[in-house]
Amino acid sequence: MPIENTAGYMIPVLSSNDLSDPFGQLGLDLSDSDLRETAYEIFVGACRSSGGGRPLTYVSQSSGRSSDRASSLPSLQRSLTLTAASKVKKALGMKSKKKNNGSESATENRPATVGELMRVQMRISEQVDSRVRRALLRIAAGQLGRRIESIVLPVELLQQFKSSDFPTQREYEVWQRRNLRVLEAGLLLHPKLPLDRKDPSAQQLRQIIRGAYARPMETGKHSEAVQTLRTVTMQLACRASDDFAPDTCHWADGAPLNLRLYQILLEALFDVEEPTSMIEEVDEVLDLIKKTWGILGIDQRFHNLCFSWVLFNHYVSTGQVENDFLFAADNLLLEVKKDAKSTLDSGYSKILCSTLNSMLEWAERGLLAYHESFYRGNIDLMQSILSLVLSAATILAEENPSESGRRKVIDVADAKVDVYIRSSMRKAFSQESEKVRISRKSAKSQLNHLPALCLLAQDVTDLAFTEKEIYSPILQRWHPLAVGVAVATLHSCFGQEVQKFVSGINELTPAVIQVLIAADKLEKDLVQMAVEDSVNSDDGGKSIIQEMTPYEAEAVIVDLVKSWIKTRVDRLKEWVDRTLQQEVWNPRANREGFAPSAVEVLRTIDETMEAFFLLPIPMHPDLLPGLMSGLDRCLQDYILKAKSGSGSRSSFLPVLPPLTRCRGGSKLNGVFKKKDRSHISQRRTPMQSTTERNDSYSITQLCVRVNSFHYIRKDLEVLEKRTIAHLKSIGIREGSIVNGSRKNFERSLVACVEGIQQVCEATAYKLVFHELSHVLWDGLYVGGVSSSRIEPFLQELEQNLEVIAETVQDNTIRTRLITNIMRASFEGFLLVLLAGGPCRSFTLEDWSIIQEDFQFLMDLFWSNGDGLPIDLIGKHSTIVKGVLPLFSSDTGSLVEKFKSLMIDGNGSSTKSRLALPPTTDQWGPIEPNTILRVLCHRDDKAATTFLKKNYNLPKKL
């Protein structure tokens, strides 16, 4: 049970039952009462012997007796010279308590003499006291001049009394049996000198005692049994050694009997009525107790050791209330330490080690879990116990150098405190862990509670700061790195929990991140405390820091988040592959005209980004690039796969046929092989061979792709702003965000731009050269200009433009797409004029119709101002407008112009024929290949003659 001290707080009490007796057991049925009576008999006999036969009538300085009585007692003069303050208490560092200002009757009731005080303190009845004094008077009268040390007191007492001197036969038998047991203990079981069990005197004494136990022996002055007993005991008691004083009987000076008897005498120094106080007459009483040293074989060494034990034992047995006893025991150990260094007595060393170990064993139960025993209100007590324990440990280390090795004495205290800190922190951690477990179990029904390890991390942090504030200032007196050792131990304990937790992680969850962040914060706090504590240490705290194996919580978080990112990215990539195989690019799937898959992929990316920023981690900026790069690759993959198969400008353009003469003609001799004649006669073969694979992509489906790419690009801009807002919300500076966000979804943005451009172009050329090939390439000007004009092409083109305008919602994208269609139409118009094959021929008179048809084509795209801007139309019609005048030029002018260009390009030639001009990618009025193609399609004699002469083209098929 805790005991409440005067300050009002409760002091935890360690059980006194756990305090082991250091002196050992007597091995006999001698009760505490028996030992007290024997000790009292020795005390009275020793005082009487040393006092020259005077009775113990010393008057206490606090007795208040009259000066008349005091003046007749020589001892009074000694007491009057003493100061009010106790020298013994002062030497032991104990405080002198103020006298209680009670009634005078309380003072009057106190014992008048030291002898009376001692009787009361040792709880000896007046009847027993009277019998002892009477016996001692008779002994003194019969052995005048002999010292008390020269007799065996129990034998002498047995000779002085017989059964008739006691009130009852039972009381007599108890008294006789006690004295015989004392003789057995002192002479047979625990003699001063080792005893041979075959010693005849010893055997005879055993028989006498055994017989008396069975049947009480007759005692008295003339008892033969007692005489025999005296003879035997004197033979055993007077065995001499060189170290022993002559004429001394050794019957009560063997350990542990002498120590137990002396302990009982010293315990009389504590007030029997107020156990937590020493008597005021401690100096006088202790002086008289020391007179028993000769009988008990006690010297100053054993006195210091026994007294320190008695003080310590009394502190424990009285409920650990009076700390003065602990201080006194600790101070007395300083004398014990000096004694231990100055003696080689193995007997003393054995008792010394046993006593100190008993102190250590009891005190360390509290120090090995000092959080359970000490707190702010009684922390001074911890310092006192620690001081005593370390003093005892130091003495033991010096006493047993083989066990402690050659380490310095200071290392003993350091090592001990290190053990206490680590043990206490482990137990405190275990208790905190158990409390968290119990609280979590009772709070199962509550919502939104923190994970158990988060709660434990908070408790461990509080525990560390409590340790630093309350306990470490005490422990640092003996261990310079007390804080570091404590936090390193807590770090290790929590680290084991973290390891178990991490090994069981299967996926990243908010709870997992909470625990790892709590662990990381705890580790930083503990390391900081260790660093601060070890600034002035010899190694700068390296040993402590090295002991703290990092949790690497941040690395675990990073790995988990990277794994989380990889899982999300891989899942999105699989979704993209699967969804694009099922996507039909239906323009009616939604009002905006973009693909549902585009909406879904962006929604998934947005949700992933939101989920990422919701992760309670401190390293969002560091991990964000990895996430965005993975998502960017997925989105880029979506765009690339979406546009793949759409085709391109070159895939829809017809392959230019070889130069042929209109209305039949032949391939150029020597340049084209004869076996290719059948290829020329097929009109649509060039286009058919390049577009069959794209027939599954309709114009509207291509428009949906364009819409989707534009939608993705616009949404990425919104996503980037949202990302910047997230980063700002967690404290990232705007400059860093802007610099870092420039590369966000860079691949996807580039892919969008390129995809829009490619699909717009592919849509335009697919429409013109594939969807409308029957009215353009296969129909326009075939069989005669006037009979197959451009109107059918314009009608179907206008219908397709209306569908495209309805499908493509964004004005900019719609303008780009229609511009591409216009460019393809203009290019197709030129191809009909310049590469339309032998089925087309033109005269000078056809020029006005051709000019008018092209104007109709431009007007379609202008649409009376509702279509494309006039300057944009003019820009893209420049080439056509430059080539059309060639169709109005006469053949002679064209021939001369062609010759001039060829000569300028190739230099003067002596050959009769002109070289074939190379085919370029650009038509133009001064481009030889363009002029030659106009001549090939000119239906007149001059053109035929020129072509026959220079390129061996026949006049007719």
GUMAR-423730 format. One record per residue (C-alpha): residue in one letter; x, y, z. Coordinates in steps of 0.25 Angstrom, whole numbers, plus 2048, in hexadecimal, padded with zeros to 3 digits. Example, Ala and Ser with C-alpha at 12.3 -4.5 7.8 and 13.67 -1.06 7.14 Angstrom:
2
A8317EE81F S8377FC81D 
//
This chain:
957
M800800800 P80580E7FD I808817809 E804826809 N80F82F80D T80E83C814 A80E843806 G80183C803 Y8068347F7 M8068257F6 I81481E7F7 P8148107F0 V8198067FA L8217FA7F6 S81E7EE7FE S8277EC80A N8257DD809 D82E7DE7FD L83A7E2805 S8437D6808 D84A7D5815 P8597D7812 F85F7D081F G8597C281C Q8507B9824 L8547B4832 G84E7A682F L8477A683D D8397A9842 L83D7B6848 S8327C0847 D8347CF846 S8307D0855 D83A7C6859 L8457CD852 R8417DB858 E8417D5866 T84F7CF863 A8547DC85D Y84E7E4869 E8557DB873 I8627DD86C F8607EC86B V85D7ED87A G8697E487E A8727EC875 C86E7F987B R86F7F4889 S87C7EE887 S8827FA880 G87C80388B G8847FD896 G8787F789D R86F80389D P860802899 L85B80888C T855814892 Y85981E887 V84F829886 S84A82D878 Q84D83C875 S83E83C871 S83983687E G837842885 R83B83C893 S83F84589E S84D8498A0 D84E8438AD R84D8358A8 A85583889C S86183D8A4 S8638308AB L86582989E P87382A897 S86D828889 L86583488A Q87183D889 R87483687C S866839877 L86784887B T87384A872 L86B845865 T86584F85C A85684F859 A85984A84A S85D83C849 K86B839844 V86782C83E K85B832836 K86483D831 A86F83382D L86582B825 G85F83881F M851836826 K849842829 S846844838 K83784483A K83084F843 K82B84B850 N81C84A851 N81685585A G80D84B861 S80984A86F E81284987B S80C83C87E A812836871 T82083A876 E81E835884 N81A82787E R827825876 P83181C87C A83A822887 T84781A884 V84E815878 G84C80787D E83D80987E L83D80F870 M84480386A R83A7FA871 V82E80186B Q83580285D M8387F385D R82A7F0862 I82F7E886F S8267E787A E8297EC888 Q8287DE88D V8337D9884 D83B7E5886 S83B7E3895 R83F7D5893 V84B7D888A R8507E3894 R84E7DA8A0 A8567CF898 L8617D8894 L8637DD8A3 R8647CF8A7 I86E7CC89C A8767D88A0 A8767D58AE G87B7C68AB Q8867CA8A1 L88B7D78A7 G8947DE89D R8927D6891 R88E7DC884 I8807D987D E8887D4871 S88F7C9879 I8827C287C V8787BA874 L86C7C3878 P8607B8875 V8677AE87E E8697B8889 L85A7BC888 L8567AD889 Q85E7AB896 Q8577B789C F8497B389B K8407A689D S8327A3899 S82D7A98A6 D8327B78A2 F8287B7897 P8197BA898 T8167AD890 Q81D7A088C R81B7A387D E8217B187F Y82D7AA885 E82E7A087A V82D7AB86F W8387B3876 Q8417A6877 R83F7A2869 R8427B0864 N84F7B086B L8537A2866 R8507A6858 V8587B2859 L8647A985E E8617A0852 A8617AB848 G86E7B284E L8767A6851 L87279B847 L86B7A183B H8727AE83A P87F7AE842 K8897B9840 L8937AE83D P8907A3834 L88C79783C D88F788839 R88278083A K88A775841 D88F77E84C P88B777859 S887783860 A87E787854 Q878779854 Q87577A863 L86F787862 R865782857 Q861777860 I85F78086C I856789864 R84F77E85D G84C77886B A847785870 Y83E787864 A83877A867 R83777C876 P83B78987D M848789885 E84978D893 T84F79A895 G8537A28A0 K8607A68A8 H8637988AD S85E7908A0 E86878689B A86278788D V86579588D Q873793892 T875788887 L86F79287D R87979D881 T885794880 V881790872 T87D79E86D M88A7A4873 Q89279A86B L88B79E85E A88B7AD861 C8997AE865 R89F7A9859 A8AA7B3856 S8B07B9849 D8BB7C2847 D8B27CD843 F8A97CB850 A8AB7D385D P8AF7C9868 D8A57C6873 T8997C886A C88D7BF868 H8887BE859 W87A7B985B A8727C5854 D87D7CA84A G87B7C183E A8737C5832 P8677C6830 L8637C583F N86C7D1843 L8667DA837 R8587D683A L85A7DA849 Y8617E7845 Q8567EA83B I84B7E9846 L8537F284F L8557FD844 E8467FC841 A84380184F L84880E84A F83B810843 D82F81584B V82680A84E E81A81384F E81E81B842 P825811839 T82981C82F S831823839 M83E821841 I83E823850 E844830854 E84E82985D V854822851 D862826855 E862821863 V85B814860 L864811854 D87081385D L86B809866 I8677FF85B K876800857 K87A7FA864 T8757EC85F W87F7EC854 G8887E385C I87E7D985F L8787D9851 G8867DA84A I8827E7843 D88B7F283F Q88A7FF838 R8897F882A F87E7EF82E H8777FA835 N877803829 L8727F8820 C8677F382A F86380182D S86180581E W8597F881C V8507FB828 L84E809823 F84A804815 N8427F981A H83A802824 Y83780B818 V832800810 S82A7F981C T823806820 G81D809812 Q82881180C V82381E812 E82F824819 N83982780F D84382B81A F84681C81D L84A81A80E F85382680E A85982181B A85C813815 D862819808 N86B822810 L86F817819 L87380F80D L87E81980A E884814817 V881805813 K889808806 K89580D80E D894801817 A8937F780B K8A07FD805 S8A87FC812 T8A47ED815 L8A77E080F D89E7D8819 S8977CE811 G88C7CC81B Y8897DB81B S88A7DB80C K87F7D080B I8767D8815 L8797E580D C8757DF7FF S8697D8805 T8647E580B L8667ED7FF N8607E37F6 S8547E37FF M8537F27FE L8557F17EF E84B7E67EC W8407EE7F3 A8437FC7EE E8457F77E0 R8377F27DF G8338017DF L83E8067D7 L83C7FC7CC A82E8017CA Y83080F7D0 H8248157C8 E81B80C7D1 S8228107DE F82581F7DD Y81F82B7D7 R82083A7D8 G81B83A7E7 N8268317EC I8318327E2 D83B8367ED L8388287F3 M83D8227E6 Q84A82A7E7 S84C8257F5 I84A8167F2 L8528177E5 S85D81D7ED L85D8127F7 V85C8077ED L86880D7E5 S87080E7F1 A86D8007F4 A8707FB7E6 T87D8037E6 I8827FC7F3 L87E7EF7EE A8857F17E1 E8927F57E9 E8907E97F2 N88E7DF7E6 P8987E47DC S8977D77D4 E8887D97D2 S8897E77CD G8967E67C6 R8A07F27C5 R8957FC7C1 K8968097C9 V88D80B7D5 I8868167CE D88280C7C3 V87B8047CD A87180F7D0 D8708127C2 A86D8047BE K8638027C9 V85B80F7C6 D85C80B7B7 V8557FD7BB Y84A8057C4 I84780E7B8 R8468047AE S83E7FA7B7 S8348057BB M83280B7AD R82F7FD7A8 K8257FA7B3 A81F8087B1 F81E8067A3 S8177F87A5 Q80D7FF7AE E80A80A7A5 S8087FF79A E7FF7F77A2 K7F78047A6 V7F5807797 R7F17F9794 I7E67F979F S7E180779B R7E080378D K7D97F6791 S7CF7FE799 A7CD80978E K7CA7FF782 S7BD805780 Q7C281377F L7C4819771 N7D082076B H7DA81C776 L7E981D774 P7F0810771 A7F680977D L80480C77A C80181B778 L7FC81B786 L80881478B A81181D784 Q80A82978B D80C822798 V81A81F796 T81D82D792 D81683179F L81E8277A7 A82B82C7A1 F82983A7A5 T8248367B3 E83182E7B4 K83983A7B0 E8328437B9 I83183B7C6 Y83A82F7C6 S8468337BD P84B83E7C6 I84D8347D1 L8538297C9 Q85D8337C2 R8658347CF W86A8267CC H8678247BD P86A8307B4 L86282B7A9 A8568277B1 V84C82E7A7 G85382779B V8528197A1 A84381B7A5 V83F820797 A848816790 T84180B798 L833810795 H838812786 S83C803786 C82F7FE78D F826806783 G82F802777 Q82B7F377A E81D7F7779 V81F7FF76C Q8267F3766 K81B7E9769 F8117F4764 V8197F6757 S81B7E7755 G80B7E5755 I8087F074B N8017EB73F E7FC7F8739 L7FD80773B T7F280D743 P7F081A74B A7F2812758 V80080D753 I80481A74F Q80082075D V808816764 L81481875C I81382775D A81182676C A81D81C76D D826826765 K82283276D L82582A77A E832826775 K836834772 D83283977F L83982E786 V84683077E Q84583F781 M84483C78F A85083378F V85883D787 E855848791 D85983F79C S86683B797 V86C848792 N87684979D S87983A79D D887834799 D88282E78C G878838789 G86D82E78B K87182577F S870818787 I86281C78B I85E82077D Q864814777 E85C80B780 M84F81277B T84D80A76E P845812765 Y83680E763 E837813754 A829817755 E82A82174A A831817741 V82680D744 I81B817741 V82281B734 D82380C730 L81480A733 V81081772C K818813720 S812805720 W80480C722 I808814716 K80C80870D T800801711 R7F780C70C V7FF80F700 D7FF8006FC R7F07FF6FE L7EE80C6F6 K7F78066EB E7EF7F96EA W7E28016EA V7E78096DE D7EA7FD6D6 R7DD7F66D9 T7D48026D7 L7DA8076CA Q7D77F96C4 Q7C97FC6C8 E7C880B6C4 V7BF80D6B8 W7C181C6B8 N7B281F6B7 P7B082E6B5 R7A282D6BB A7A88276C8 N7A78346CF R7A38426CC E7B28476CA G7B583D6C0 F7C18376C7 A7C48286CA P7BF8236D8 S7CC81C6D9 A7D382A6D9 V7CA82F6E4 E7CC8226EC V7DB8226EB L7DC8316EF R7D282E6FB T7DB8226FF I7E882B6FF D7E1836706 E7DC82C711 T7EA827712 M7F0835714 E7E583871F A7E882B726 F7F782E725 F7F683B72C L7EC835736 L7F882C73A P7FC832748 I80B832744 P81583D745 M81C83A738 H81183E72D P81B847725 D82683C724 L81C831720 L813839717 P81C83970B G81D82A70B L80D82970C M80B833701 S81682D6F8 G80E81F6F9 L8018256F6 D80782D6EB R80C8216E4 C7FE81A6E6 L7F78266E0 Q8018276D5 D7FF8196D2 Y7F081B6D1 I7F28276C7 L7FC81F6BE K7F48136BE A7E781B6BB K7EE8226AF S7F58166AA G7ED81169D S7E881E69A G7F181F68F S7F982C68A R7F983567E S80382C676 S7FA820679 F7EF826672 L7F682D666 P7F5826659 V803822653 L80682B648 P80582363B P810824631 L81082E626 T80782A61B R80183160F C7F2834610 R7E882B609 G7F081F609 G7FF821609 S80A81860E K814818619 L82181F616 N82A81560E G837811615 V831816623 F82580E625 K8247FF622 K81A7FA618 K8147F0622 D80E7FB62A R8047FF61F S7F97F8626 H7FB800633 I7FA80D62C S7EC80A626 Q7E6808634 R7E181563A R7E0813649 T7EB80864B P7F4812652 M7EA81765C Q7E480965E S7F1803662 T7F380D66D T7E680F674 E7DF801675 R7E5800683 N7DF80D688 D7D080A683 S7CC807692 Y7CF815696 S7C481E692 I7C482D691 T7BC82F69D Q7C48256A5 L7D082D6A1 C7C98396A6 V7C68336B3 R7D58306B5 V7D883E6B2 N7CE8436BC S7D48396C6 F7E283E6C5 H7DD84C6C6 Y7D58496D3 I7E18426D9 R7EA84E6D6 K7E18586DC D7DE84F6E8 L7ED84D6EB E7EE85C6EC V7E385B6F7 L7EA8506FE E7F78576FE K7F1863705 R7EA85970F T7F8853711 I7FE861714 A7F386471E H7F6857725 L80585A726 K80286872B S7F9862736 I80485A73B G80E86673C I81686572F R81A87272A E81487771D G821879716 S82586A718 I817866713 V81886D706 N826868703 G82285A707 S81585A700 R81A85E6F2 K81C84F6EF N80F84A6F4 F8098416EA E8138466E0 R8128396D7 S8038396D7 L8028486D3 V80B8466C8 A8048396C4 C7F78416C4 V7FC84C6BB E8028426B2 G7F683A6B2 I7ED8456AF Q7F58496A4 Q7F783B69E V7E983769F C7E4844699 E7ED84368E A7E983468C T7DA83768D A7DC842682 Y7E3839678 K7DB82D67B L7CE835678 V7D483B66C F7DC830666 H7D482466B E7C682766F L7C4831663 S7CD82B659 H7C2826650 V7BE83564E L7CC83B64E W7D7831649 D7CD828641 G7C483263D L7C984063B Y7CC84462D V7CC836628 G7C8835619 G7C7844618 V7C7850620 S7BA85661D S7B384961F S7B984562D R7BA852635 I7BD853644 E7AE855649 P7AC84664D F7B9847655 L7B585465C Q7A784F65F E7AD842667 L7B884A66D E7AE854672 Q7A6849679 N7B284467F L7B6851684 E7A885368B V7AA846692 I7B884A697 A7B385769B E7A98516A4 T7B28466A9 V7BE84F6AD Q7BA8586B8 D7C68616BA N7C786D6B0 T7D786C6AF I7D785D6AD R7CC85E6A3 T7D386969B R7E086169B L7D9855696 I7D185C68B T7DE863687 N7E4856685 I7D885267D M7DA85E674 R7E985C673 A7E684D66F S7DB852665 F7E485C65E E7EF85165E G7E5847658 F7E185164E L7EF853649 L7F1844648 V7E584363F L7EB84E636 L7FA849636 A7F983A639 G7EB836635 G7F182C62B P7EE82A61C C7DF82A61E R7E083A620 S7E4844616 F7E2853616 T7E185E60B L7E486D60C E7D586F60C D7D3866618 W7DB870621 S7CF879624 I7C786D629 I7D3868631 Q7D5876637 E7C687763A D7C5869641 F7D186D64A Q7CA87A64E F7BE871651 L7C686965A M7CC875661 D7BE87B663 L7BA86E66A F7C4870675 W7C187F676 S7B287C676 N7AF88B675 G7B788F681 D7B288468A G7BD87A687 L7CC87C687 P7D3889687 I7D688F679 D7E489167C L7E6882680 I7DF87E674 G7E888766C K7F4881673 H7F187366F S7ED876661 T7F987C65D I7FF870656 V7F386D64F K7F187B64A G80087B646 V7FE86F63D L7F0872637 P7F687C62D L7FE872627 F7F186C621 S7EE87961A S7FC87A614 D7FE876606 T806869603 G8128715FD S814879609 L81386D612 V81E866609 E827872609 K825874618 F82886561B K834865612 S83A872619 L83886C627 M83E85F623 I84A86561C D84C86F628 G84B863632 N85485962A G85D863622 S85F863613 S85D85660C T8618515FF K857845600 S84B8465F6 R842842601 L83F84960E A84184161B L83583C624 P83384662F P83384063D T82683F645 T825848651 D81C84A65C Q817857658 W80F85C64C G81286A646 P81187263A I821872638 E82386463C P82685B630 N81F84F634 T812857636 I81485D628 L817850621 R80A84A628 V802855622 L807852614 C804843616 H7F6847619 R7F585160D D7EC84D602 D7F38535F6 K7FD84F5EB A8098585F0 A8098515FD T8088445F7 T8148475ED F81C84C5F9 L81A840601 K81D8375F6 K82A83E5F2 N82F83F600 Y82A833608 N82582A5FC L81782A601 P80E8255F5 K80482E5EF K7F98245F2 L7F78175F9 
//
